Amino acid sequence: MTDYLSSALWTEDEIKFRKEVRDFCLKEIEPIADEIDKGPYPRELLRKIGQAGYMGVHHEKSVGGTQRGLSYEIIVAEEISAVNAGLDMARMASATLYGMPVSKFGTTEQKKKYLTPIIKGEKIGCIGITEPDVGSDTAGMKTRAEKDGDEWILNGEKRFITNGSPADYMCTFAITDPNVKAKDGMSAFIVDTKTDGFSVVQDHDLLGMKSARVSWLKLEDVRVPPGMVLGQPGQGFHILMDELDSERTAIAGEAIGYGRTPYEVAVKYANERHQFGRPIRAFEGVSFKIADMAMKLEAGRALTLTAARMYDRGENITKEASIAKLYTTEAAIQIANDALQILGGMGYTTDYPVERFFRDARLMTIGGGTAEILRFLIQREVFKEFKTLNRL
Ligand SMILES: Cc1cc2nc3c(=O)[nH]c(=O)nc-3n(C[C@H](O)[C@H](O)[C@H](O)COP(=O)(O)OP(=O)(O)OC[C@H]3O[C@@H](n4cnc5c(N)ncnc54)[C@H](O)[C@@H]3O)c2cc1C
């Protein structure tokens, strides 16, 4: 089972857990992996994932999770993504992107009502940050929330929201005090998508991740009761930044998954395909690509596990999560590209899943913080560290 997994990195329990998740994926997802790439994943599948416990490995037991930590979430992310990346993007949008802010900043009542059904896979969550005019510069957010008595009235648009159209609940962000910087004037809300004024403008037509739904949403005078503010008013930017660290680590786990499958297919193909009277793996042009893929997967796993372990210990992981996400997502694109090259013309057909992973992988140097923004964050943390250590 550990095959190409360096067992030194993982605990025995994590290895056992990985095998269990892998068996689940082979039974429940693999048989329909190509089919669900043609349309949205069936809601029933998310329920099965919830029932198996894979929506809540990093959530507290009191809300229905198993409280095992982010190191287990990256295992789930890798294993499901290795079979169908879009499905895991949808699972993670619900369990982690929506789930973590509610878990960390929600009241007991909010968690019971708006998190437990998500962990069971009975309800779907999404996170609404990005807007038509606001991507990387989240502090420039245009969505506004104004107080009317006890309630808040939300107006704005959110674009590229994974699970947007099927979601039951959205964790979203809006400016509540335009007179101060967004750092202090942004608030986080849980919005029930059945509320009047919430609408879906359209589902985006994407290059990859086709089993997920990614939507453009509109909020027109959406009334949110006081009990659905997450954390304190004005704490939104802090909640947003906190969410991104766990999100980026979990995405790094996914990236290893959608790098791994093209790698496995390429290794097998390079062994079986003969040209010039020998297997193509006999040519360095092919075999050195395989060496690079193996190296990138191993390095990516180590970086991702480092960030996850630190998060589970309560440490700040802005630098580590950014490094893990940046490295693994760039690696996954390179691996999928090299795998496609090794398969030659066959790689360009849908007879092999490599083209699907090639399309899926391309997203991830964009979503959840672009490669450019992550490089900015990493260097900023490096200079901070050097300054703190009096080395500058
Ligand atoms: C399939 C998909 C799913 C998504 N899911 C979600 C979701 O669930 N929830 C959500 O809120 N968002 C989601 N997003 C949005 C995603 O997080 C944004 O696309 C991403 O943050 C980048 O924003 P943007 O697309 O507006 O690009 P922009 O911010 O407009 O950037 C365009 C280009 O300019 C570069 N750039 C911008 N600023 C700088 C800078 N300071 N220095 C250097 N380069 C810079 C960027 O790196 C990029 O290359 C999703 C996006 C996609 C495509």
The ligand as a Gaussian input file, in Angstrom:
#p B3LYP/6-31G(d) Opt

LIG

0 1
 C      -12.738000      27.429000     -11.052000
 C      -12.603000      28.486000     -10.013000
 C      -13.115000      28.277000      -8.740000
 C      -13.043000      29.306000      -7.787000
 N      -13.646000      29.121000      -6.545000
 C      -13.766000      30.202000      -5.711000
 C      -14.575000      30.114000      -4.533000
 O      -15.106000      29.077000      -4.192000
 N      -14.725000      31.253000      -3.791000
 C      -14.144000      32.436000      -4.123000
 O      -14.325000      33.424000      -3.418000
 N      -13.345000      32.526000      -5.220000
 C      -13.157000      31.450000      -6.030000
 N      -12.387000      31.540000      -7.170000
 C      -11.752000      32.818000      -7.483000
 C      -10.237000      32.775000      -7.360000
 O       -9.855000      32.704000      -6.018000
 C       -9.712000      34.005000      -8.111000
 O       -9.874000      33.729000      -9.491000
 C       -8.294000      34.311000      -7.767000
 O       -8.181000      34.763000      -6.444000
 C       -7.701000      35.390000      -8.699000
 O       -8.543000      36.462000      -8.852000
 P       -8.920000      36.976000     -10.338000
 O       -9.316000      35.800000     -11.135000
 O       -9.883000      38.071000     -10.205000
 O       -7.559000      37.496000     -10.922000
 P       -6.916000      38.945000     -10.697000
 O       -6.762000      39.236000      -9.246000
 O       -7.614000      39.938000     -11.537000
 O       -5.460000      38.707000     -11.295000
 C       -5.191000      38.634000     -12.692000
 C       -3.689000      38.405000     -12.870000
 O       -2.973000      39.516000     -12.282000
 C       -2.041000      39.036000     -11.329000
 N       -1.926000      39.968000     -10.210000
 C       -2.923000      40.591000      -9.523000
 N       -2.411000      41.331000      -8.528000
 C       -1.073000      41.144000      -8.545000
 C        0.032000      41.611000      -7.754000
 N       -0.154000      42.414000      -6.711000
 N        1.283000      41.205000      -8.087000
 C        1.488000      40.379000      -9.144000
 N        0.501000      39.908000      -9.924000
 C       -0.760000      40.277000      -9.630000
 C       -2.619000      37.707000     -10.836000
 O       -1.634000      36.885000     -10.244000
 C       -3.194000      37.146000     -12.145000
 O       -2.172000      36.527000     -12.882000
 C      -12.399000      30.512000      -8.105000
 C      -11.848000      30.701000      -9.378000
 C      -11.957000      29.727000     -10.338000
 C      -11.410000      29.990000     -11.713000

